[in-house]
Amino acid sequence: MTRAHIPQSKELPSKSTPTPRNGQVKFDAGDAERAELALARFAASHQSLLRDMIERLIGRWALATKDLAPDKIAACLDIAHDLKGLGATLGVPLVTTLSSSLSSALRLSIKIGRENNELVNTHITALKLASSDQGTQELEQIARLIEIELKNSMAR
C-alpha cells in the first residue's frame, strides 16, 4: 500500500468495542481493517526515515573517502547497522541483506586501510533503489552480484 492509498484518520472505519464471548474477546472485520491501516501508516512514515538514513550514509561516506580515517568509516558502519535493523523492522529483507553486506565491505575497508569505493558505492546505489518503489527482481540480481564482488574483495 503506497502512501497515497493510506486513508487519513477521518476515513477510518468507526471503532467497535470487542465483545467478550465465552471468556474470549472477539474482533470484527473493522478491527482487522483498522489494524492493517495502522501498520500501513507506520510503514509509510518510516520509509522516509529509511531514505533519510541512506542520504546520511552517502554524506558520511563522502567524508570517509577523503582520508579513509577508521573513525569516519566506522561512522558509516554505524549507519549501515541501523539500516539493517530498520530493514528488518519494516519488512524489507533486501535492505537488511544489503546493509549487512555493506557492513562487511566497510569493515574490510578499515582492515586493509584503503577504500572499496566501487563496492561501497554499489551497495549504496542498491540501497537507494531498495528504499524506492523500484522492482525487486533487478535489485535481487544486484544484491547477488554485490555479494560475489564482496567475497572476491575479501579473498584478495
N, C-alpha and C positions, 0 to 999 in steps of 0.2 A: 504494500500500500504506500503510495507516494504521499508526500506532504500535502499536495493539492487535493487528495482524496480523503484526508482526515477531517471529519466533521469537528466543528468547534463545539464548545460546551453547550450552547443553546440548541444544537442539533442532536444532542444525545437523547436516546430514549429515556423516558421517565424512570426514575429509580423505584424499584419494587422492594418490599421488605421480605426477605426469605422467611418462609413459614415452616416452623418445626413440625415434622410428621414422624410419629413413632420414634421420637428422640433424635431424629436427624434433620438437618437443615436442607431444604430443597431449593434449588435455584431455577429460575425460569430462563427462557431464551434471551430476554432483555438483559439479564445479569451477564450472560456469556458475551453478548454483543458489547456491553459497556466495558467488560474486561479486555476484549480484543481491541477496542478503540483506545483504551488507556495504554496498552502495550504499543500500539502503533504510534501514538503521540510520543511515548518515551523514546522509541527507536528513532523517530524523525528528529526529535530535539537533539539527540546525541550524534546524529550524522554530521551536524555542523561541528560538534566537538571533535569528531574524527578528522574532518578536513582541516580544522584549526591546528590540531596536533601535527598533522603532516606538514603543514606550512611552517610550523615552528621547527620541525625536523630539518626542513630544507634550509632554513636560515642558520641553524646550528651547524649543519654540515658544511655550508659555505664558509663559516668561520673556522671550522676544524681543518679544512683543506688548505688554509693559508700557511699554517706552520706545523700541522699534524701533532699538536700537543696532546698527550694522552688524556688530560683532563677535558679538553674540548671534544675529543672523540667519545669519552665517557659520558658527556652530556647528551650526545646523540644516542648512545646506548640506553640511557635512562628513558628517553622518549620512545625508542623502539620497544622497550619493555612495557611502557604504559600503553602503547598501541596494541601490543599483543593482548594485554588484558582487556582493553576496550573492544577489540575484535571479538573476543570470547563473550563478553557481556552482551554485545549487540547481535550475536549470532552470525558473524561474518567470518567464517573459518579461513577464508583466503587472506584476510588482513592479519589474522593470528599467525598463519603459516609464513607469510611474507615477513612479518615483524620478527618472528623467531629466527628466520634465515638471515635477516638484516643484522640482528644482534650478533650472529656468528661472524658475519663479514666485518662488522665493526671491531669485534674482539681480535680478529685476525689483523686488522689494521694497527691496533695497539701493539700486538705481539711482534709483528715484523717491522714496525717503525716506518711504514710507508702506506700511502693511501691505496685503497682499492676503488678508485673513483668510478670506473665503469661499472663495477659490480654494485657498489652502493647506490649510484645514480639509477641503475636499472631497477633496483629494489624500490627506490623512492617513486620512480615513474609508475611501477606496477601498483604501489600503494595508492597513489593518486587515482589511478583508474579504478581500483577496487573500491574506493570510497565514493566514486561517482555512480551514475546509472548505466555504466557500460556493461556489455555482456560478459559473463564469467567464463565462457569457453576459451576465448582468447587469453584471458588472464590466467587461467589454469595452465595453458601452454607456456606462457611467460614464466610462471612460477616454477614449472619443471625445468625450464632452461636455466633459470637463475640457480636452482638447486645444483644442477650439474656444474655450472661455472664456479659456484662456491666450493664444491668438492675438489674441482681441479685446482683452484687457487690455494686451497689448504694443503694439497699434495705437493705444491711447488716449494 
